[in-house]
Amino acid sequence: MDIKRTALFVALAVVSYLMILQWNQDYGQQPLPPQSQAATHNSGAVIADSAIPSTNAHDIPHLSQNAESIPSTSTTGGLIQVQTDVLSLAIDPQGGDIVDLRLPQYPLRQDRADIPFQLFERSSSRLYEAQSGLIGDGPDRPSGRPLYATSATQYQLAENQNQLVVDLTYSADGINYVKRFTLTRGSYALKVDYLIDNQSDKPWVGHLFAQLKRDASGDPSSTTATGTATYLGAALWTNDEPYHKVSMGDMNDGSLKKTVQGGWIAWLQHYFVTAWIPNKESLNQVQTRKDSQGNYIIGFTGNAINVASGTQGQVGATLYAGPKLQNELQALSPGLELTVDYGFLWFLAQPIFWLLQLIHSLLGNWGWSIIVLTLIIKLIFFPLSATSYKSMAKMRTVTPKLQALKEQHGDDRQKMSQAMMELYRKEKINPLGGCLPILVQMPVFLALYWVLLESVEMRQAPWLGWITDLSIKDPYFILPLIMGGTMFIQQMLNPTPPDPMQAKILKLMPIIFTFFFLWFPAGLVLYWVVNNVLSIAQQWYITRQIEQSAL
């Protein structure tokens, strides 16, 4: 009967494993975009205009801050295609907004390197774009957006170029406007400047606005099986708070309005961020709101720009659209690096990431870097772990005495507890000492979890063999199974609790943790496996020493 039951359990485990593998194959990868939208980063590729609906002026801010119903205006020109080594974007000449932006250096999936990840998109299925303009005496009005002209419809950064300049021009009422996009090789930050040539007979007064507009669709960069794992929403810098989140729920509840000098406004998603960074000296009115179409907007309106008759003026801002690279973000504006959101344990996560980066600069592989980081963390906690393991080893030596006390006192729990405490005092044992390694390591574990989950450097980073992406789950769940096995071995080295119910619960812990770890990032499971193996070696050595000395 025991053999049949064992065979049944083994067969059930194998079938369950195969079912999980099949589920992972069917649903574990991000879907590919429609063929018409799957633009590549080759020089000949363009973004289909047919996917772009007409633009409108509903979302243009007003100096009065009153929401008005503004009629839509149609896009009459084709999109302006711009290509650098790291950015592929499309500009709508109606308003000069960036309505499509893709990242050739960051494929959507590892198995399709020809399909870049898409940040901005204006299509029937998704809306996410960067808008900017001039209001007041400027060309962006409630009656519609200006239709800019360009000398070409396609621009590409040549191999011998370090900078690409794209000028959009528009003239009205004696004012000549140039909306200039300046892109730099290797940079995800681009400058958007307005050059105002006032040839009219009266002064010109306007305000720069820049904003990010997004619908309520999910995060396309999320790679977890349970959906969006990291923050999806807006954020801004204020004088009082260098990183202030404004979620979609907050915008549903009402608009936020703040006056900020310099700073930035951003929209965050997993691994990637878009942000407008105004001039640090400018005084800006920052606002979040939800428009009548259900889209979420965060933006700023700058202070007044005065251009006298017969003179020229200039105003602009920087747009960052790309991966969450902390060094680049920090160089653009203070606090922008905090969009790499490590949660409430950021003060632990930041030095962990710094150390991990340092190790990676020497080894060149993030998987081996995680292993070396685990060794370093283990060495730091070695004295505390040794003390705890000694306490647990002593607990094992008194297990026979605990069994004798249980038989002596039977069901009298009060006398049993008193006798146990007396035994612990006599043997100089701290019954809670064995919990300390787990309690101390949990903050580090959680901080490393957010480092591996949030850091774009881990995205699609291979380690060894079947582990081709440390930021997502093990495709064959081998590491979680190994982790469960190491937990079971650790449990065998620990003293058996005198309470039968507690002992049964502890026996289930490796199974429960294995199930949870199935969907954890492979890099995090790798850390836990290495940590468990080192703990087993340390615990076995200490337990063996104490048991031999007790003989």
C-alpha positions in Angstrom: 0.0 0.0 0.0 2.9 2.4 0.8 4.5 1.7 -2.5 1.3 2.4 -4.4 0.7 5.6 -2.5 4.3 6.8 -3.1 3.9 6.0 -6.9 0.7 7.9 -7.0 2.3 10.9 -5.4 5.2 10.8 -7.8 2.9 10.5 -10.8 0.8 13.4 -9.5 3.9 15.5 -9.0 5.1 14.8 -12.5 1.7 15.5 -14.1 1.5 18.8 -12.2 5.0 19.8 -13.3 4.2 19.1 -16.9 0.9 21.0 -16.7 2.7 24.1 -15.2 5.3 23.9 -18.0 2.6 23.8 -20.6 0.8 26.7 -19.0 4.0 28.7 -18.9 4.6 28.0 -22.6 1.1 29.1 -23.5 0.7 32.2 -21.3 4.1 33.0 -19.9 5.3 35.2 -22.7 4.3 38.7 -23.7 2.1 38.7 -26.9 3.6 40.1 -30.1 2.0 43.3 -31.5 0.0 43.2 -34.7 2.1 42.9 -37.8 1.3 46.5 -38.9 2.7 47.9 -35.6 5.8 45.6 -35.3 8.2 48.2 -36.7 11.9 47.2 -36.5 14.9 49.4 -35.9 16.3 48.9 -39.4 16.9 52.1 -41.3 14.2 51.4 -43.8 11.4 50.7 -41.3 8.6 53.2 -40.7 5.7 53.4 -38.4 2.4 52.9 -40.1 0.3 56.1 -40.3 -2.9 54.1 -40.6 -2.6 53.2 -36.9 -2.7 56.8 -35.8 -6.1 58.3 -35.2 -6.8 62.0 -35.4 -5.4 64.3 -32.7 -7.5 66.7 -30.7 -7.2 69.7 -28.4 -9.3 68.4 -25.5 -6.2 68.0 -23.4 -4.5 71.4 -24.0 -4.2 73.2 -20.7 -5.7 76.6 -20.2 -4.3 79.5 -18.1 -7.7 79.7 -16.4 -7.4 76.0 -15.5 -11.0 75.6 -16.4 -11.9 72.5 -18.3 -13.6 73.2 -21.7 -15.1 71.2 -24.5 -12.8 71.8 -27.4 -13.5 70.4 -30.9 -11.1 67.9 -32.4 -8.8 68.7 -35.3 -7.8 66.2 -37.9 -4.2 65.1 -38.8 -3.8 66.2 -42.4 -0.1 65.5 -42.8 1.9 62.2 -42.6 3.9 61.4 -39.5 7.5 62.5 -39.3 9.8 59.6 -38.7 13.0 60.1 -36.7 15.7 57.5 -36.1 18.8 57.4 -33.9 20.8 54.5 -32.6 18.6 54.2 -29.5 15.3 55.8 -30.4 12.8 55.3 -33.1 10.0 57.9 -32.9 7.2 59.5 -34.9 6.0 63.1 -34.6 2.5 64.2 -35.5 2.9 67.5 -37.5 -0.5 68.5 -36.0 0.8 69.9 -32.8 4.2 68.4 -33.0 3.5 65.7 -30.4 5.5 62.5 -30.1 2.9 59.8 -30.7 5.1 56.8 -31.2 8.4 55.9 -29.7 10.3 52.6 -29.7 13.6 51.4 -28.2 15.7 49.4 -30.6 18.2 48.5 -27.9 15.5 46.9 -25.8 13.6 44.1 -27.6 10.1 43.3 -26.6 11.0 39.6 -26.2 14.3 37.8 -26.3 13.2 35.5 -29.1 12.3 38.5 -31.3 15.2 40.9 -31.3 13.7 42.5 -34.4 10.7 43.9 -32.5 11.7 46.9 -30.2 9.9 47.7 -27.0 7.3 50.4 -27.6 6.8 53.2 -25.1 4.6 55.9 -26.8 1.7 54.7 -28.9 -1.4 56.3 -30.4 -3.5 53.6 -31.8 -7.0 52.1 -31.5 -5.8 49.8 -28.7 -3.5 52.1 -26.7 -2.8 55.8 -26.1 0.4 57.1 -24.5 2.2 60.2 -25.9 4.3 63.2 -25.0 2.7 66.5 -25.8 4.1 70.1 -25.7 3.1 73.5 -27.1 2.8 77.2 -26.6 -0.4 78.7 -25.1 -1.4 82.3 -24.5 -0.4 84.1 -27.7 1.1 80.8 -28.9 -0.3 78.6 -31.8 -1.9 76.0 -29.5 -5.4 77.2 -29.0 -8.8 75.9 -28.0 -9.8 76.0 -31.7 -7.1 73.6 -32.6 -3.4 72.7 -32.8 -1.0 74.2 -35.3 0.0 72.1 -38.4 3.8 72.3 -38.7 5.8 72.0 -41.9 9.1 70.2 -42.3 11.7 69.9 -45.0 11.5 66.1 -44.9 9.3 63.4 -43.5 12.2 61.0 -42.5 15.3 61.9 -40.5 18.0 59.5 -39.4 21.2 59.9 -37.4 24.1 59.1 -39.7 27.1 57.0 -38.6 29.4 60.1 -38.5 26.8 62.2 -36.6 26.6 62.7 -32.9 23.5 64.9 -33.0 20.3 65.1 -35.1 18.2 68.3 -35.3 14.6 68.1 -36.6 12.9 71.5 -37.2 9.1 72.0 -37.5 8.0 75.4 -38.7 4.8 77.4 -38.4 3.8 81.0 -39.0 0.7 82.9 -38.0 -0.1 86.6 -37.3 3.4 87.8 -38.0 5.0 85.3 -35.7 7.4 82.6 -37.0 7.7 79.5 -34.8 10.3 76.7 -34.9 9.7 73.6 -32.8 13.1 72.0 -32.7 13.9 68.5 -31.6 17.5 67.8 -30.8 18.5 64.1 -30.4 22.0 62.9 -29.3 23.7 59.6 -30.1 23.4 57.1 -27.3 21.0 59.3 -25.3 17.3 58.7 -24.4 16.9 62.4 -23.5 15.9 64.8 -26.3 15.6 68.5 -26.2 12.4 70.2 -27.4 12.9 73.9 -27.9 10.6 76.6 -29.3 12.2 79.5 -31.2 9.9 82.5 -31.5 10.6 85.2 -34.1 8.2 88.1 -33.4 7.8 90.0 -36.7 4.5 91.5 -35.7 4.0 95.0 -34.5 3.0 94.1 -30.9 4.6 92.1 -28.0 4.1 88.4 -27.8 3.3 86.7 -24.5 3.0 82.9 -24.1 3.5 79.9 -21.9 5.2 76.6 -22.6 3.3 73.5 -21.6 4.5 69.9 -21.6 2.6 66.8 -20.5 2.3 63.1 -20.7 -1.0 61.6 -21.6 -1.9 57.9 -21.1 -5.0 55.8 -21.1 -5.9 53.2 -18.4 -4.4 50.2 -20.2 -2.1 47.8 -18.4 1.7 47.8 -18.3 3.1 46.2 -21.5 6.5 45.9 -19.8 5.3 43.7 -16.9 6.8 40.2 -17.1 5.2 38.6 -14.0 2.5 36.0 -14.2 0.3 37.8 -11.8 0.2 41.0 -13.8 1.6 44.4 -13.0 4.0 43.9 -10.2 5.6 47.4 -10.0 4.1 50.9 -9.9 2.2 52.1 -12.9 1.3 55.7 -12.6 2.6 59.3 -12.5 5.1 60.9 -10.3 6.6 64.4 -9.8 9.2 66.3 -7.9 8.2 69.0 -5.4 10.1 71.3 -3.1 9.0 69.2 -0.1 9.1 65.7 -1.6 11.7 64.6 -4.2 9.5 61.7 -5.3 5.7 62.1 -5.1 3.5 59.5 -6.6 0.1 60.3 -8.2 -1.7 57.1 -9.1 -4.6 56.7 -11.6 -6.8 56.3 -8.5 -5.6 59.7 -7.2 -6.5 61.3 -10.5 -9.9 59.7 -10.4 -10.5 61.3 -7.1 -9.5 64.8 -8.3 -6.8 67.0 -9.9 -3.6 67.9 -8.2 -2.2 71.4 -8.6 1.2 72.6 -7.4 3.6 75.4 -8.0 7.2 74.0 -8.4 10.5 75.6 -9.4 12.3 73.3 -11.8 11.7 69.7 -10.9 10.2 67.1 -13.3 7.0 65.2 -14.1 7.0 61.6 -15.1 5.0 58.5 -15.9 6.4 55.2 -14.6 6.0 51.6 -15.6 8.0 48.4 -15.2 11.7 49.1 -16.3 10.9 52.2 -18.3 10.1 55.9 -17.5 9.1 59.0 -19.5 9.7 62.4 -18.0 9.5 66.1 -18.9 12.3 68.1 -17.2 11.8 71.9 -17.5 14.5 74.5 -16.9 15.6 74.3 -13.3 15.1 78.1 -12.9 11.5 78.2 -14.2 8.5 78.4 -12.0 5.9 75.9 -13.2 2.3 75.1 -12.5 2.2 71.3 -12.3 -1.2 69.6 -12.7 -2.7 66.2 -13.0 -6.1 65.5 -14.3 -8.4 63.1 -16.1 -9.9 64.2 -19.4 -13.4 63.5 -20.8 -12.1 60.5 -22.8 -10.8 58.8 -19.6 -7.1 59.5 -20.3 -4.8 60.5 -17.5 -2.6 63.6 -17.9 0.3 64.9 -15.9 2.1 68.1 -17.1 3.3 71.5 -16.3 2.8 75.0 -17.6 5.7 77.4 -17.4 5.9 81.1 -16.5 5.2 83.8 -19.0 7.6 84.3 -21.9 7.7 87.8 -23.3 9.1 88.5 -26.8 9.0 92.1 -27.9 8.1 93.2 -31.4 11.0 92.6 -33.8 12.9 90.3 -31.4 13.4 86.6 -30.9 12.8 84.4 -27.9 13.4 80.8 -26.9 12.0 78.3 -24.4 12.2 74.6 -24.0 12.3 71.4 -21.9 14.0 68.0 -22.0 12.0 64.8 -22.6 13.4 61.5 -21.3 11.9 58.4 -22.8 13.7 55.1 -22.1 14.9 52.6 -19.5 15.3 53.4 -15.9 19.1 54.0 -15.9 19.8 55.6 -12.5 23.0 57.4 -13.5 21.5 59.0 -16.5 18.3 60.0 -14.7 20.2 61.5 -11.8 22.3 63.6 -14.2 19.1 65.0 -15.7 17.5 66.2 -12.5 17.7 65.6 -8.8 15.3 62.9 -7.6 14.6 61.6 -11.0 16.6 58.5 -10.2 14.0 57.7 -7.5 11.7 56.6 -10.3 13.6 53.4 -10.0 11.2 52.5 -7.3 12.7 50.1 -4.7 9.9 50.6 -2.3 10.1 51.3 1.4 13.4 49.5 1.7 15.2 51.7 -0.8 17.9 52.6 1.7 18.9 48.9 1.7 18.2 48.4 -2.0 20.4 51.3 -3.2 23.7 50.0 -1.7 22.8 46.4 -2.7 22.4 47.6 -6.3 25.6 49.6 -6.2 27.5 46.6 -4.9 25.9 44.3 -7.5 26.9 46.8 -10.3 30.5 46.8 -9.0 30.7 43.0 -9.0 29.1 42.9 -12.5 31.8 45.4 -13.8 34.4 42.7 -12.8 32.5 39.5 -13.8 30.4 40.7 -16.7 27.5 38.3 -15.9 24.6 39.3 -13.6 24.0 35.6 -12.5 27.5 35.1 -11.2 27.3 38.6 -9.7 24.3 37.6 -7.7 26.1 34.5 -6.4 29.1 36.6 -5.3 26.8 39.1 -3.7 25.2 36.3 -1.8 28.6 35.1 -0.5 29.4 38.7 0.6 26.0 39.0 2.4 26.5 35.6 4.0 30.0 36.7 5.3 28.5 39.8 6.8 25.9 37.8 8.7 28.2 35.0 9.5 28.7 35.8 13.3 25.0 36.2 13.9 24.2 33.1 11.9 26.8 31.1 13.8 25.3 32.1 17.2 21.8 31.1 16.0 23.0 27.8 14.6 24.7 27.0 17.8 21.5 27.6 19.6 19.6 25.3 17.2 22.3 22.6 17.5 21.9 22.7 21.3 18.2 22.3 20.9 18.8 19.1 18.9 20.9 17.7 21.8 18.1 18.2 24.3 15.4 16.8 22.1 15.4 13.4 24.0 15.0 15.3 27.3 12.1 17.3 25.8 10.4 14.0 24.8 10.9 12.7 28.3 9.3 15.9 29.8 6.4 15.4 27.4 5.8 11.9 28.6 6.2 12.9 32.2 3.7 15.8 32.2 1.3 14.4 29.6 -1.4 16.9 28.6 -0.6 19.4 31.4 0.6 22.3 29.2 1.3 24.7 32.0 3.7 22.2 33.8 5.2 21.2 30.4 6.0 24.8 29.6 7.5 25.5 33.0 9.7 22.4 32.7 10.8 23.3 29.2 11.8 26.8 30.3 13.7 25.4 33.2 15.5 23.0 30.9 16.4 25.8 28.5 17.7 27.9 31.4 19.8 25.1 32.7 21.3 24.2 29.3 21.7 28.0 28.4 19.6 27.7 25.3 17.7 30.6 23.7 14.6 29.0 22.1 14.1 32.0 19.8 17.8 32.1 18.7 17.2 30.0 15.6 14.7 32.6 14.3 17.3 35.4 14.1 18.9 34.5 10.8 15.6 34.5 9.0 14.4 37.7 10.7 17.7 39.5 9.9 17.8 38.4 6.3 14.2 39.1 5.5 14.8 42.9 4.9 17.8 42.1 2.7 15.7 39.5 0.9 12.9 42.0 0.3 15.3 44.7 -0.8 17.1 42.4 -3.2 13.7 41.3 -4.5 12.9 44.9 -5.5 16.4 45.3 -7.0 16.0 42.3 -9.2 12.4 43.2 -10.1 12.8 46.9 -10.8 16.4 47.2 -12.2 16.2 47.3 -16.0 19.8 45.9 -16.1 18.3 42.5 -15.1 15.8 42.6 -18.0 16.7 39.8 -20.4 20.0 39.2 -18.7 21.2 35.6 -19.1 23.1 33.5 -16.5 23.7 29.9 -17.4 22.1 27.2 -19.5 18.3 27.5 -19.5 18.3 30.7 -17.4 18.3 33.3 -20.2 16.4 36.1 -18.3 17.1 36.6 -14.6 14.2 39.1 -14.3 11.5 36.5 -15.0 10.6 33.1 -13.6 12.7 30.0 -14.4 11.0 28.6 -17.5 11.4 25.0 -16.3 11.0 25.8 -12.6 14.3 23.9 -11.8 15.7 26.6 -9.5 12.5 26.7 -7.3 12.5 22.9 -7.0 16.2 23.0 -5.9 15.3 25.8 -3.5 12.5 23.6 -2.0 15.0 20.7 -1.7 17.5 22.9 0.2 14.7 24.0 2.5 13.8 20.4 3.3 17.5 19.6 4.1 17.7 22.7 6.3 14.6 21.5 8.1 16.2 18.1 8.8 19.1 19.9 10.5 16.8 21.8 12.7 15.4 20.4 16.0 12.0 18.8 15.8 9.4 21.0 17.6 7.8 19.2 20.6 4.3 20.3 19.4 3.1 17.7 16.8 0.9 20.3 15.0 3.8 22.7 14.7 6.0 19.9 13.4 3.5 19.1 10.7 3.2 22.7 9.6 6.9 23.0 9.4 7.1 20.0 7.1 4.7 21.7 4.7 6.8 24.9 4.5 9.2 23.7 1.8 6.3 22.7 -0.4 4.5 26.1 0.2 7.7 28.1 -0.4 8.4 26.1 -3.5 5.0 27.0 -4.9 5.5 30.7 -4.1 8.9 30.8 -5.7 7.7 29.3 -9.0 6.8 32.8 -10.2 9.6 34.7 -8.6 12.4 36.2 -10.8 15.0 33.6 -11.5 17.7 35.9 -10.1 16.0 36.1 -6.7 15.5 32.3 -6.6 19.2 31.9 -7.5 20.1 34.1 -4.5 17.9 32.1 -2.2 19.3 28.7 -3.4 22.9 29.9 -2.9 22.0 31.3 0.5 20.4 28.1 1.5 23.3 25.9 0.4 25.8 28.1 2.3 23.5 28.0 5.4 23.3 24.2 5.2 27.1 23.9 5.1 27.5 26.3 8.0 24.7 24.7 10.1 25.9 21.2 9.4 29.5 22.1 10.5 28.4 23.8 13.7 25.8 21.1 14.6 28.4 18.4 14.1 30.9 20.2 16.3 28.4 20.6 19.2 27.0 17.1 18.9 30.6 15.6 19.1 31.4 17.8 22.1 28.3 16.6 23.8 29.4 12.9 23.6 
